[in-house]
Amino acid sequence: MPCCACIDIGSNTTRLLVAEGDGTRLRELVSERAFTRLGAVGAGAVGERKIAEVAEVVARQARLASDLGVHSMRVVATAAVRDASDRGALIAAIGVACGATLEILSCEDEARLAFHGAIATLAEPPPGLLAVVDVGGGSTELVVGTAAGGVTWSVSLSVGSSGLTDADLPSDPPTAAEIACLRDKLAGVFAPVQVPAGLAAAYAVGGSATSMRRLFGVALERDALSRGLQALVTRPAAEVALRLGLHAERTRLLPAGILLLDAASRALRAPLRLADGGLREGVVLEQLAALAAG
């Protein structure tokens, strides 16, 4: 069975997925992440030091994928690189470091791949309209479609857990006033979003949603999100991370991520469940389908 790889350079992490499958189902072989925090660099540029760091991480992950004998590998980037003024320098650095070509995904491609990866990895996708929320470090995508027909509607919002943490939740732990202000801000950001009616189910993907699995399993109803937020803001992130068994950097970003998930759930008018797949799975599935088609 062929195997393919995706290296995803996001606003918070650079992640590798190697999986095998037939183009419709996946079996994960290797998954790895490095916190590279592109969303924290600011000023609209990645910067030379961060470019060198990310290129080194990508080269290491590419070697790991190559050692596993992958048939195809794609290196993709999302909001933090898409909006960076020096994205060309990052593309060049990755090319020099490992010979890979960096693809900068459009908002539409990011939404499509996240939806495909989420829905295709469900054991039994329900019929009807399905929604996927992808909360990243630099942007949040809301996507609606069907299992059979794919995406029919999507919107990308320029709010993510990394940018909001730095700008709106500077305290560690965040104060009650900071949380209230950010909740009001997100209500305003999501207010104009007109989601298609009649959703059968809604799913969450991305680092913030996945980290919630340790706390509450796959069900991310609003009361669970509220309890999760409360558990995260009682002590500094490093202490909470030790207690909950989470990565310290992810723990610092989680309050903003939870507030984004809550705002998205309200916009969708539906509770969220955690999906097993997302953008990386969508990229790998696309490669496997291309191989199967010859």
N, C-alpha and C positions, 0 to 999 in steps of 0.2 A: 504494500500500500504506500503511495507516495506521501512524503511529508514536505511541508512548506513552513516558512518563517515570516514573522512580521516584527520589525523593530519600530516601536511607536515613540516618537519624541513629543511628549506632552508638556504642558506648562509646569507640572510638578515632577513628573517622573519620566525616565526613559526605560521602556519595557520591552522585553523580548518574549515572544511566544513561538514555540515550535510545536506543530501538531500534524497529525496524519489523518487522512480521511478520504472520502470518495466524492467530495464536492458538496455533499448535503449534511454529513455528520462529521464530527471531529473527535479525535482522541488526543488530549494534551500530552506532549512528551516532556517539554521543558518550559518553565515560566520563570522569568527573572525580572527584577526591577532595580533601578538606581534612582535615588532622589536627586535630581539635577536642578530643580526649581528655576526654570527659565522665567516663570512668571514673577519672580522676585527681583529681576535685574532692573526693571524700570527703564525710563528714558527712551522707550521705543527701540532699543538695541539690545542684542544678546551680549555683546562685549567679547573682547579677545580671550580673556581667561575662561569665560564660560563656554565659548566656542571650542577651545582646546579640550576642556573637560568633557563636553558632550561627545566630541569626535572620538576621544579615547574610549568612552563607554560604548559607543556604537561599534567601534572596531573590535572591542573585546567580545561583545555580544554576537557580532557577525562571525568571529572565529568559532565561537561555541556552536552557532547554527551550522557552520560549514563542517565542523567536526562530526556533527550528527548526520551529515550526508543529505541535507535538504535539496530538493529538486528546484526550489525557487525561493527567493527571499526579496521582500520589499521593505524599504526603510521609509517611513512616512512621518510627517509632522503636522501639528494642528495649530491652534490659535496663537500660541506664543511666538512661533516661527513665522506663521502667516503674516503677522502684524509687525514683525521686526524689520527695521531699516537695513540691517546687515545680514539678512537671511542668505544673500549670495555668498558671503564669507563662510557661513556654516555649511552650505552646500559644497563649496570647494574643499573645506577642511575634511569633511566626511569622505569625499572622493579620494583625497590624498591618503587618509588614514586607512581605508579598507577597500577602496575601489567601488563602493556602492553609490548609487544615484539616489539622492534624497528627493522624495515626492512631497510637495507641500499641498495638502488636501484643501480643497475649497470647503466652505461651510456646507454646501449641498452634498459633496462626497462624504464628508465626515458624518453627516446625519444618515445618509444611506447606508454606509458601512456599519455604523453603530446599530441601526435598526436590524440589518441583516444578521449581524453577529448575535444580537440578543434573541431574536425570534427563532433563528435556525437552531439554537442550542436548547430551546425548550423541548421537553419530552413530548408534549402534545399541545401545540399552539391552539388556543381557542379560535373558533370562527368569529368573523366580524372585525370591526376596527380595533386595532391594537396601538397603544402608545408606548414610546420609549423615551425616557429622560436620560440624557448623558451629561452629567455634571463633571466638567473638567476644571483645570486650574485657571484657564483663561477665558473659557466660554461655556455656555450651557445650551444644549440642543434639545428641542422638543420635536418629536417625530411621530407621525401617525401613518398607518398603512395596514395592510393585511398580510397574512402569512403567504398567501398564494400570489398576490399581485405586487407586493413590495410597497414602497413609500408613495403616499398620495399627498402628503402635506408635511411641511417642516418649517421651523424657525430657529435661527441661531441668535442668542443673546450674548452680548459682550460682558458677561459677568461670570466669574469663576471663583473657586475657593481660594486660590492663591492671591489674586488681586484684591478680593474683598477682605481677606485676613490682614493684608498689609495696610489697606486703606481705612478699613472700618472697624477692625477688631485688633487694635495694636496692643492691648493689654494681655498679659498672660497670668491668670486666666482672663478672658474677656469680662468686662463689667456688665451689669444688668442694663445700664444705660446704653452701652455700645450695642448690645444684642437687640434692644428695643428699636434703636435707630436703624440698624441694618434690616430688621424685619419690615419696618415701614418703607425703607428704600426699595427693598425687593418687591413689596406689594405694588409700588409705583412702576417698577420695571416690567412686571408681569401683567399689569392691568390691561395694556392694549392687546395682549395676545388673545386671539380668538380661535380656540381649539375646536376642531370639528366635533359635533355632538355624537352621542351614541357609542361611546367607547365600551368595548367588552372587557378590556383589562389594560393595566398600565404597568410598565416595568422600568426599573432604575438600573443604570450601568455607570461605570466610572469608579475611580478610587474611593470617593467618599461613600458611595453606596456599598461597595464591596467590603469596606472596613466595618460597616454596620452589622455584617453577618455575625461577627464575634459577639456583638451585644444582644441582638434580637432575632437572629436567624434571617429568613428570607422575607418576612412580612415587615414592611416599612410603613404601616399606618401612622397617622399623625400623632397618636398618643405615644407610639414607640419612638418616633422622632423626637418628641418632646422629652421623654425620659432619657433618651440618649444625649440630648443637648445638656440636660441638667447634670448628667453624670460627668460630662466633659468640662464643665466650667466651674467646678467646685475647688479644684486645685490646679497648679501649674501643669502645663502639658507633659513635661518630663515625668512627673509623679503619676499622672493619670495613665500615661503610656505603660509604665512599669506595672501598675495595678491591673490594667486590662489586657496586657500582652500585645499592645499595638506599637507600631513604629512611632518614635517621638515626633518626627516631622509631620507624619500623617495626622497624628493626634492634634497638633497645633492647627491644622487646616480643617479639621472635622466640624467645628462649630459653624463655620461659614458654609461648609458643604451641606450640613443638615438643614440650615436655614434655606438654602437653595432648593433642596429636595422638598421641603415643606411648601415653599412658594410654588414650585412646579406642580405638586400634588393638588394644590388649591386651584391653579389655572386649569388643570386637566379635569377637575371635579371628580377625582378618582383616587383611591388608595394605591400605593405603589408596592410592588413586589420586586425582589432582587432577581435579576436575570444572571445566568451563568456566563453569558458571552457578551461581547461588546465590539468596539471598533477593531481590535486586533483579530478577534475571531472572524469578523466580517472580511478583513483583508486576506486572511489565510483561506477562508472558504472560497473567495473569489479566485485566488491562485489555483486551488485544487480543482475548481470547476473548469478553469481554462486548460489545465493539464488533461482533465477527463475528456474535454472536447477536442483534444489533439492539437 
